[in-house]
């Protein structure tokens, strides 16, 4: 799982440069979240129905679980 720290306060990033940096940070964060959901979805899809049942899931729950990480 990739980690992007968006809680750290940045000092000195004001004006246009700060907005551009914030935009790129938001884009990178969106890509990281999309990739994490994709990896989770692929990992769960690779499990058999029996294995999914063992962890209390069914095939219909895979998209819900992958999207709830966002």
N, CA, C and O atoms as CSV, one atom per row, in Angstrom:
chain,resi,resn,atom,element,x,y,z
A,1,UNK,N,N,0.842,-1.160,0.000
A,1,UNK,CA,C,0.000,0.000,0.000
A,1,UNK,C,C,0.893,1.230,0.000
A,1,UNK,O,O,1.828,1.330,0.794
A,2,UNK,N,N,0.607,2.141,-0.872
A,2,UNK,CA,C,1.368,3.378,-0.952
A,2,UNK,C,C,0.811,4.383,0.046
A,2,UNK,O,O,-0.381,4.382,0.355
A,3,UNK,N,N,1.684,5.226,0.535
A,3,UNK,CA,C,1.274,6.220,1.521
A,3,UNK,C,C,1.679,7.592,1.028
A,3,UNK,O,O,2.815,7.805,0.605
A,4,UNK,N,N,0.752,8.506,1.087
A,4,UNK,CA,C,1.018,9.891,0.732
A,4,UNK,C,C,0.547,10.742,1.896
A,4,UNK,O,O,-0.638,10.743,2.229
A,5,UNK,N,N,1.464,11.462,2.515
A,5,UNK,CA,C,1.137,12.275,3.680
A,5,UNK,C,C,0.559,13.608,3.229
A,5,UNK,O,O,1.273,14.469,2.715
A,6,UNK,N,N,-0.747,13.764,3.432
A,6,UNK,CA,C,-1.397,15.017,3.058
A,6,UNK,C,C,-1.742,15.858,4.279
A,6,UNK,O,O,-2.388,16.898,4.151
A,7,UNK,N,N,-1.314,15.415,5.468
A,7,UNK,CA,C,-1.653,16.147,6.679
A,7,UNK,C,C,-0.544,17.081,7.122
A,7,UNK,O,O,-0.749,17.900,8.019
A,8,UNK,N,N,0.615,16.977,6.519
A,8,UNK,CA,C,1.739,17.804,6.928
A,8,UNK,C,C,1.518,19.234,6.448
A,8,UNK,O,O,1.156,19.463,5.294
A,9,UNK,N,N,1.735,20.169,7.322
A,9,UNK,CA,C,1.580,21.569,6.955
A,9,UNK,C,C,2.785,22.011,6.141
A,9,UNK,O,O,3.929,21.748,6.510
A,10,UNK,N,N,2.519,22.671,5.051
A,10,UNK,CA,C,3.609,23.180,4.233
A,10,UNK,C,C,3.715,24.663,4.463
A,10,UNK,O,O,2.721,25.386,4.382
A,11,UNK,N,N,4.903,25.115,4.747
A,11,UNK,CA,C,5.097,26.541,4.982
A,11,UNK,C,C,5.753,27.143,3.756
A,11,UNK,O,O,6.597,26.512,3.119
A,12,UNK,N,N,5.377,28.324,3.439
A,12,UNK,CA,C,5.980,29.033,2.327
A,12,UNK,C,C,5.372,28.694,0.974
A,12,UNK,O,O,5.911,29.102,-0.055
A,13,UNK,N,N,4.271,27.963,0.947
A,13,UNK,CA,C,3.657,27.629,-0.339
A,13,UNK,C,C,2.384,28.462,-0.503
A,13,UNK,O,O,1.271,27.987,-0.279
A,14,UNK,N,N,2.580,29.679,-0.890
A,14,UNK,CA,C,1.463,30.597,-1.057
A,14,UNK,C,C,1.321,30.964,-2.519
A,14,UNK,O,O,2.241,30.761,-3.312
A,15,UNK,N,N,0.193,31.492,-2.866
A,15,UNK,CA,C,-0.005,32.005,-4.209
A,15,UNK,C,C,-0.138,30.912,-5.250
A,15,UNK,O,O,-0.576,29.797,-4.967
A,16,UNK,N,N,0.247,31.262,-6.441
A,16,UNK,CA,C,0.085,30.361,-7.582
A,16,UNK,C,C,0.908,29.089,-7.417
A,16,UNK,O,O,0.426,28.002,-7.734
A,17,UNK,N,N,2.125,29.204,-6.934
A,17,UNK,CA,C,2.979,28.026,-6.757
A,17,UNK,C,C,2.360,27.057,-5.752
A,17,UNK,O,O,2.427,25.843,-5.945
A,18,UNK,N,N,1.767,27.571,-4.697
A,18,UNK,CA,C,1.116,26.720,-3.707
A,18,UNK,C,C,-0.106,26.018,-4.265
A,18,UNK,O,O,-0.351,24.850,-3.960
A,19,UNK,N,N,-0.874,26.725,-5.082
A,19,UNK,CA,C,-2.059,26.116,-5.693
A,19,UNK,C,C,-1.666,25.046,-6.700
A,19,UNK,O,O,-2.306,23.997,-6.779
A,20,UNK,N,N,-0.618,25.308,-7.466
A,20,UNK,CA,C,-0.156,24.311,-8.439
A,20,UNK,C,C,0.362,23.074,-7.709
A,20,UNK,O,O,0.066,21.948,-8.107
A,21,UNK,N,N,1.126,23.280,-6.653
A,21,UNK,CA,C,1.623,22.157,-5.864
A,21,UNK,C,C,0.486,21.372,-5.231
A,21,UNK,O,O,0.520,20.142,-5.200
A,22,UNK,N,N,-0.518,22.073,-4.728
A,22,UNK,CA,C,-1.686,21.410,-4.143
A,22,UNK,C,C,-2.455,20.606,-5.171
A,22,UNK,O,O,-2.959,19.523,-4.874
A,23,UNK,N,N,-2.544,21.139,-6.388
A,23,UNK,CA,C,-3.226,20.430,-7.469
A,23,UNK,C,C,-2.506,19.130,-7.794
A,23,UNK,O,O,-3.135,18.078,-7.911
A,24,UNK,N,N,-1.187,19.202,-7.940
A,24,UNK,CA,C,-0.427,18.000,-8.262
A,24,UNK,C,C,-0.463,16.988,-7.125
A,24,UNK,O,O,-0.486,15.783,-7.375
A,25,UNK,N,N,-0.468,17.455,-5.883
A,25,UNK,CA,C,-0.585,16.548,-4.740
A,25,UNK,C,C,-1.943,15.848,-4.757
A,25,UNK,O,O,-2.030,14.661,-4.443
A,26,UNK,N,N,-3.003,16.571,-5.120
A,26,UNK,CA,C,-4.337,15.976,-5.195
A,26,UNK,C,C,-4.409,14.939,-6.316
A,26,UNK,O,O,-5.036,13.892,-6.158
A,27,UNK,N,N,-3.766,15.233,-7.448
A,27,UNK,CA,C,-3.758,14.282,-8.562
A,27,UNK,C,C,-3.006,13.016,-8.172
A,27,UNK,O,O,-3.479,11.910,-8.432
A,28,UNK,N,N,-1.844,13.167,-7.555
A,28,UNK,CA,C,-1.058,12.002,-7.126
A,28,UNK,C,C,-1.843,11.199,-6.100
A,28,UNK,O,O,-1.848,9.970,-6.157
A,29,UNK,N,N,-2.496,11.862,-5.175
A,29,UNK,CA,C,-3.286,11.173,-4.161
A,29,UNK,C,C,-4.430,10.392,-4.795
A,29,UNK,O,O,-4.714,9.269,-4.376
A,30,UNK,N,N,-5.092,10.964,-5.797
A,30,UNK,CA,C,-6.186,10.270,-6.479
A,30,UNK,C,C,-5.674,9.032,-7.204
A,30,UNK,O,O,-6.332,7.992,-7.193
A,31,UNK,N,N,-4.510,9.132,-7.832
A,31,UNK,CA,C,-3.930,7.981,-8.532
A,31,UNK,C,C,-3.546,6.888,-7.532
A,31,UNK,O,O,-3.768,5.706,-7.797
A,32,UNK,N,N,-2.980,7.264,-6.403
A,32,UNK,CA,C,-2.598,6.288,-5.380
A,32,UNK,C,C,-3.835,5.569,-4.842
A,32,UNK,O,O,-3.815,4.349,-4.675
A,33,UNK,N,N,-4.900,6.304,-4.572
A,33,UNK,CA,C,-6.133,5.687,-4.073
A,33,UNK,C,C,-6.741,4.758,-5.116
A,33,UNK,O,O,-7.215,3.674,-4.774
A,34,UNK,N,N,-6.735,5.166,-6.386
A,34,UNK,CA,C,-7.263,4.322,-7.454
A,34,UNK,C,C,-6.465,3.034,-7.551
A,34,UNK,O,O,-7.039,1.956,-7.701
A,35,UNK,N,N,-5.151,3.137,-7.467
A,35,UNK,CA,C,-4.310,1.945,-7.576
A,35,UNK,C,C,-4.517,1.013,-6.386
A,35,UNK,O,O,-4.554,-0.205,-6.561
A,36,UNK,N,N,-4.651,1.557,-5.188
A,36,UNK,CA,C,-4.909,0.715,-4.015
A,36,UNK,C,C,-6.224,-0.046,-4.166
A,36,UNK,O,O,-6.299,-1.229,-3.831
A,37,UNK,N,N,-7.259,0.627,-4.667
A,37,UNK,CA,C,-8.549,-0.037,-4.881
A,37,UNK,C,C,-8.423,-1.118,-5.947
A,37,UNK,O,O,-9.015,-2.190,-5.818
A,38,UNK,N,N,-7.656,-0.845,-6.999
A,38,UNK,CA,C,-7.451,-1.823,-8.068
A,38,UNK,C,C,-6.727,-3.061,-7.552
A,38,UNK,O,O,-7.109,-4.185,-7.877
A,39,UNK,N,N,-5.686,-2.860,-6.751
A,39,UNK,CA,C,-4.927,-3.988,-6.196
A,39,UNK,C,C,-5.810,-4.809,-5.260
A,39,UNK,O,O,-5.781,-6.039,-5.301
A,40,UNK,N,N,-6.593,-4.139,-4.421
A,40,UNK,CA,C,-7.499,-4.845,-3.513
A,40,UNK,C,C,-8.529,-5.645,-4.290
A,40,UNK,O,O,-8.785,-6.807,-3.975
A,41,UNK,N,N,-9.121,-5.023,-5.307
A,41,UNK,CA,C,-10.122,-5.701,-6.135
A,41,UNK,C,C,-9.519,-6.928,-6.826
A,41,UNK,O,O,-10.151,-7.984,-6.862
A,42,UNK,N,N,-8.318,-6.804,-7.368
A,42,UNK,CA,C,-7.671,-7.936,-8.041
A,42,UNK,C,C,-7.328,-9.059,-7.064
A,42,UNK,O,O,-7.483,-10.236,-7.390
A,43,UNK,N,N,-6.864,-8.699,-5.875
A,43,UNK,CA,C,-6.514,-9.723,-4.887
A,43,UNK,C,C,-7.754,-10.491,-4.436
A,43,UNK,O,O,-7.719,-11.716,-4.328
A,44,UNK,N,N,-8.841,-9.781,-4.175
A,44,UNK,CA,C,-10.064,-10.450,-3.735
A,44,UNK,C,C,-10.698,-11.250,-4.870
A,44,UNK,O,O,-11.289,-12.302,-4.628
A,45,UNK,N,N,-10.582,-10.768,-6.092
A,45,UNK,CA,C,-11.151,-11.494,-7.229
A,45,UNK,C,C,-10.412,-12.803,-7.481
A,45,UNK,O,O,-10.975,-13.740,-8.047
A,46,UNK,N,N,-9.161,-12.864,-7.064
A,46,UNK,CA,C,-8.374,-14.076,-7.242
A,46,UNK,C,C,-8.697,-15.175,-6.252
A,46,UNK,O,O,-8.250,-16.310,-6.417
A,47,UNK,N,N,-9.468,-14.855,-5.226
A,47,UNK,CA,C,-9.842,-15.864,-4.235
A,47,UNK,C,C,-11.007,-16.702,-4.748
A,47,UNK,O,O,-11.831,-16.238,-5.536
A,48,UNK,N,N,-11.054,-17.936,-4.285
A,48,UNK,CA,C,-12.175,-18.807,-4.650
A,48,UNK,C,C,-13.405,-18.413,-3.828
A,48,UNK,O,O,-13.304,-17.664,-2.856
A,49,UNK,N,N,-14.567,-18.931,-4.236
A,49,UNK,CA,C,-15.793,-18.657,-3.478
A,49,UNK,C,C,-15.684,-19.188,-2.059
A,49,UNK,O,O,-16.197,-18.575,-1.123
A,50,UNK,N,N,-15.032,-20.298,-1.900
A,50,UNK,CA,C,-14.844,-20.879,-0.564
A,50,UNK,C,C,-13.981,-19.965,0.313
A,50,UNK,O,O,-14.293,-19.733,1.481
A,51,UNK,N,N,-12.895,-19.454,-0.268
A,51,UNK,CA,C,-12.017,-18.558,0.487
A,51,UNK,C,C,-12.729,-17.253,0.844
A,51,UNK,O,O,-12.562,-16.732,1.947
A,52,UNK,N,N,-13.517,-16.731,-0.087
A,52,UNK,CA,C,-14.288,-15.528,0.223
A,52,UNK,C,C,-15.291,-15.793,1.338
A,52,UNK,O,O,-15.486,-14.952,2.216
A,53,UNK,N,N,-15.922,-16.952,1.304
A,53,UNK,CA,C,-16.877,-17.320,2.344
A,53,UNK,C,C,-16.192,-17.441,3.698
A,53,UNK,O,O,-16.776,-17.103,4.728
A,54,UNK,N,N,-14.959,-17.920,3.698
A,54,UNK,CA,C,-14.209,-18.049,4.952
A,54,UNK,C,C,-13.969,-16.699,5.615
A,54,UNK,O,O,-13.904,-16.613,6.841
A,55,UNK,N,N,-13.838,-15.655,4.822
A,55,UNK,CA,C,-13.629,-14.327,5.409
A,55,UNK,C,C,-14.928,-13.520,5.473
A,55,UNK,O,O,-14.912,-12.319,5.741
A,56,UNK,N,N,-16.042,-14.192,5.226
A,56,UNK,CA,C,-17.352,-13.560,5.392
A,56,UNK,C,C,-17.760,-12.664,4.248
A,56,UNK,O,O,-18.482,-11.687,4.451
A,57,UNK,N,N,-17.312,-12.980,3.053
A,57,UNK,CA,C,-17.637,-12.153,1.887
A,57,UNK,C,C,-18.223,-13.011,0.784
A,57,UNK,O,O,-18.112,-14.237,0.793
A,58,UNK,N,N,-18.851,-12.333,-0.173
A,58,UNK,CA,C,-19.265,-12.978,-1.407
A,58,UNK,C,C,-18.738,-12.119,-2.557
A,58,UNK,O,O,-18.223,-11.025,-2.326
A,59,UNK,N,N,-18.862,-12.600,-3.776
A,59,UNK,CA,C,-18.316,-11.866,-4.936
A,59,UNK,C,C,-18.913,-10.458,-5.055
A,59,UNK,O,O,-18.240,-9.532,-5.506
A,60,UNK,N,N,-20.159,-10.307,-4.654
A,60,UNK,CA,C,-20.809,-8.998,-4.742
A,60,UNK,C,C,-20.242,-7.964,-3.784
A,60,UNK,O,O,-20.466,-6.766,-3.957
A,61,UNK,N,N,-19.511,-8.418,-2.777
A,61,UNK,CA,C,-18.938,-7.501,-1.796
A,61,UNK,C,C,-17.592,-6.922,-2.228
A,61,UNK,O,O,-17.106,-5.975,-1.609
A,62,UNK,N,N,-16.984,-7.470,-3.275
A,62,UNK,CA,C,-15.635,-7.078,-3.649
A,62,UNK,C,C,-15.564,-5.592,-4.015
A,62,UNK,O,O,-14.676,-4.887,-3.534
A,63,UNK,N,N,-16.468,-5.112,-4.846
A,63,UNK,CA,C,-16.436,-3.698,-5.239
A,63,UNK,C,C,-16.705,-2.783,-4.048
A,63,UNK,O,O,-16.111,-1.709,-3.944
A,64,UNK,N,N,-17.584,-3.196,-3.163
A,64,UNK,CA,C,-17.895,-2.373,-1.990
A,64,UNK,C,C,-16.669,-2.249,-1.102
A,64,UNK,O,O,-16.352,-1.158,-0.628
A,65,UNK,N,N,-15.979,-3.357,-0.874
A,65,UNK,CA,C,-14.798,-3.341,-0.027
A,65,UNK,C,C,-13.682,-2.513,-0.677
A,65,UNK,O,O,-13.033,-1.707,-0.009
A,66,UNK,N,N,-13.465,-2.712,-1.960
A,66,UNK,CA,C,-12.395,-1.980,-2.641
A,66,UNK,C,C,-12.680,-0.485,-2.675
A,66,UNK,O,O,-11.760,0.315,-2.510
A,67,UNK,N,N,-13.921,-0.092,-2.884
A,67,UNK,CA,C,-14.253,1.324,-2.949
A,67,UNK,C,C,-14.356,1.977,-1.572
A,67,UNK,O,O,-14.225,3.196,-1.461
A,68,UNK,N,N,-14.588,1.185,-0.517
A,68,UNK,CA,C,-14.735,1.763,0.821
A,68,UNK,C,C,-13.399,2.207,1.393
A,68,UNK,O,O,-13.371,2.939,2.382
A,69,UNK,N,N,-12.295,1.783,0.798
A,69,UNK,CA,C,-10.980,2.201,1.264
A,69,UNK,C,C,-10.722,3.649,0.925
A,69,UNK,O,O,-9.812,4.254,1.492
A,70,UNK,N,N,-11.479,4.218,0.032
A,70,UNK,CA,C,-11.267,5.589,-0.394
A,70,UNK,C,C,-11.724,6.550,0.621
A,70,UNK,O,O,-11.617,7.760,0.419
